[in-house]
Amino acid sequence: MPFLSLILRYWEADEDFPATMQIWTDKNILDYMHYETLMFAVTHIIERIKDEYELIYQNFNFTELR
C-alpha cells in the first residue's frame, strides 16, 4: 500500500527502561482506511519483524555475550 506511510520507532532496553516500539501513522489515516484494515496492516508488519528477528537470531548464541 504505497499510500500508507508508517514510522517505526524502536528503543533498545537498558538497565532503566524496557525495550519499546512505536508505530506512527498520519493523523488522517482513518479518512483513507478503515481502522480494522489498519490494525491488520500493523499486525502484519509486526509479524514480519518478528519473523525476521527469529531468522537472524535462530543460530545466534546469546551466552557468548555475557
ChimeraX attribute file (.defattr): number of C-alpha atoms within 10 A of each C-alpha:
attribute: neighborCount
match mode: 1-to-1
recipient: residues
	/A:1	5
	/A:2	4
	/A:3	7
	/A:4	12
	/A:5	10
	/A:6	12
	/A:7	10
	/A:8	10
	/A:9	10
	/A:10	11
	/A:11	11
	/A:12	9
	/A:13	10
	/A:14	8
	/A:15	5
	/A:16	6
	/A:17	9
	/A:18	9
	/A:19	10
	/A:20	10
	/A:21	11
	/A:22	10
	/A:23	12
	/A:24	12
	/A:25	15
	/A:26	10
	/A:27	7
	/A:28	8
	/A:29	14
	/A:30	13
	/A:31	8
	/A:32	10
	/A:33	11
	/A:34	10
	/A:35	12
	/A:36	10
	/A:37	11
	/A:38	16
	/A:39	11
	/A:40	11
	/A:41	14
	/A:42	16
	/A:43	12
	/A:44	12
	/A:45	15
	/A:46	14
	/A:47	12
	/A:48	12
	/A:49	12
	/A:50	12
	/A:51	11
	/A:52	12
	/A:53	11
	/A:54	12
	/A:55	11
	/A:56	10
	/A:57	10
	/A:58	9
	/A:59	8
	/A:60	10
	/A:61	8
	/A:62	8
	/A:63	6
	/A:64	6
	/A:65	5
	/A:66	4
